[in-house]
Amino acid sequence: MTRIILVRHGQTPWNKDKIFRGSRDIPLNDQGREEARLAGDWLKGETFHAAYCSPLSRARDTGEAIAGHHGLQVADLPGLTDLCYGDWEGLPLTEVKVKYADLYRQWERAPHTVRFPQGETLDEVKLRAMAAVSEVLQRHPGQTILLAAHRAVNKVLICALIGLDNSHFWRIGQDTTAINRFDWTGDTWQIMALNDTCHLRSMPRGEYVDF
């Protein structure tokens, strides 16, 4: 059995202010660093054999906060890079809803049909992210691997691993530093945990915001 522990990065200023991040390298804020530290403490009793992350610093720093307890270096895995929102990147949600009103409504209702202007589709993210997971499985059979990535990438991967297509994107919740666990038995994925945030119980947190 090979185990994947898939973690979303901690909070950034652009999460908090609802600004589209995508391929922009936006670092963790103070809360995000604390979330990553708590995730690392929560997972320090695990046995990890390898750790990979999106090349963006918010994912890398989250991965390092976890992998540091295990004496592991975190290697970049480009297939885990966040969804490229193209022209939406750097724009606040309020502006996108006005400037790209029709496309935003499509994004809400049929996310699998959207290509972001100068950006990607969810199916393109699925292809590269699943290829990255396959690469990790080949490198580390029978081991436990940490993957640190992003909201959109995690949603797409979770859909793929549990047999859903990308039309179900909005059905998957991913809090900052959410922990997801999957076991590969050799012919199927078993879902062990989704959007686990038990490590954040000591932090004051508001209602879940899917952004």
N, C-alpha and C positions, 0 to 999 in steps of 0.2 A: 504494500500500500504506500502510495505517495500522498503527502498532505500539503495543500496550499493554504497558507494563511494570508489573506488578502486584506490590506488595510488602506483606508483613505487617509490622505494627509490631514494635518491639523488646520485650524482656522487661519485665514489670511485677512488683511484689511479689505480685500475685494469680496471675500465671502460675506463679511459683516455688512458691507455697504451695497451688496447686490450688484456688483460690477462683473461683467463677463471676463473670465481669466483665460481659459484655453491655453494656447501655446505661450502666453506671456509668463515670464519667470517672476511671479509674485511671491515674496518670502512669507513665512509664517509670522503672525503677530505674537504678542506676549501670551495671549490665550492659547493660540495654536501650539506654541512651544510647550506650554504646561500640559495641554492635551497629549502631545507626543510623549512627554516625560511620563505621564500617568499610564499611557499605553505600554511604554517600555517596562514600567514596574509591574503592570498586570501580566505581561507575557514573559517575565524573566524566569519563570519556572518551566517554560517550554524548552524543548530541545530543537534548536534550529541548526540546519546543516548548511544553509546558504541564504543569502538575502539579495534581493534585486529591487530596483526602483525606477520610476520614471526619471529621466534626466533633469527634470525641473526641480529647483531647490526645495520647494515646499514638500514634495514627496521624498526627496533624498534626505532632508533633515528629519522627517518623521521616521523614515526607515532606519537612520543612524541612531535615533533615540531608542529604538527597539533592539537593533542588532548589536549595539555597544555592550549590552548585558551578556552577550554570547561570544564576544571576541571575534565578531565577523565584520569584514568589510562589505559595504553595500555596493553592488555593481550596477551600473546603468543598463537598463533594458529599454531601448527606444520604443518598442512596441507598446509600452505602457504610458507613453506621453499623452497628456490630456487631449481631448477632442479639440480640434482647431475650429473655433467659431468664426474665423476670417474677419470680416468687417465689423462683427459685433464685439470683438475683443477690445477691452478698454472702455466700453460703453456701459452706463448703468441700465438696469432693467427697465426703469421708467422711460428712458429715452428710446430703447429698442422697441418697446410696446407701441410707441407713436411713430417712429421713423420707419419701422419694418412691421407695421400692424398686421398685414395679411400673412406674412411669413411667420410671425410670432404666433398667431392663432393656429397656423398649420403645425408649428412646433408643439403647441399644447395638445392638439387633437390627434395628430398623426406624425409623431416624431421620426418614424422610420422613413418617411417620404421627403424629409427636408435635406437639402444641401445648403449649407451656410454660404453666403456670398464670399468668394475667395477662400472657402474653408472646406470641411469634410462632411461626409454623411456618417450616420451611425453604422452602416454596413461596412464602410471603409475602416472605421475604428475596430469593429468586430474582427475583421480579417487580420489586422496587424496585432491586435491584443491576443487573439487566440493562437496566432503563430508564435508569439512570445511565450505563452503558457506551454505550448507543445515543445518548444526549445528547452524550457526549464525541466519538463518531465523527462526528456531524453538525457539531460545532463545529470539529473539527481533521482534516479529510480529508487523507490523505497525510502526516501528521505523527506524531511519537513522543510519547506521553503517559505520564506517571507517575501511577499510582493507588496510594495508601497506605491499606490497610484492615486487616482482621482475619481471624483464623483461619477462623471459620465463614463469613464473607462470601466469602473467597477460595476456600474449598472449594466453595461453592455456585456461584460464578462459573466456576471451573475445570470443574466437572461440566457446566455449561450450554455452555461454549465448546467442549468436546470431545464433546458429544453424549450425555452421561450424565444420567440423572435423579437426584434427590436420595437415592434408595435407596443410591447409591454413595458417600455422604458420607464414610464411614470409610476408603475406599480412597485418598483424597487426603491426602498429607502436607503440612503447612505448619509449618516451623520458624519461630521468631522471626526477623524480617527476611528470610524466604525471598523470593527473586526469581523471578518467573514471567514468561515472555515469550510474547506472542501477536501474530501478524500477520494483519490483516484484508485479504484480497485483493479485496474487493468483493462476494464471494458466499460466502466460507467463511473460517473461522478456521484458521490453521496454528499448531500447537503448536511453539514454538521452545525452551522450557525450562520445567521445573517444579521447584519447591522447591530452587532453586539456593542453596547456602550457602557457596560457595567463599570468599567474603569473610570468613568466620568461622574460617578454618583456623588463625589465630594465637591464637584464644581456647581456653582449656580448657573442654571441653563434655562432658557425660555423654551417655547414650543418649537417643534421640529420645523425647519425651513428648508425646502428642497432647492438649494442654490449653492 
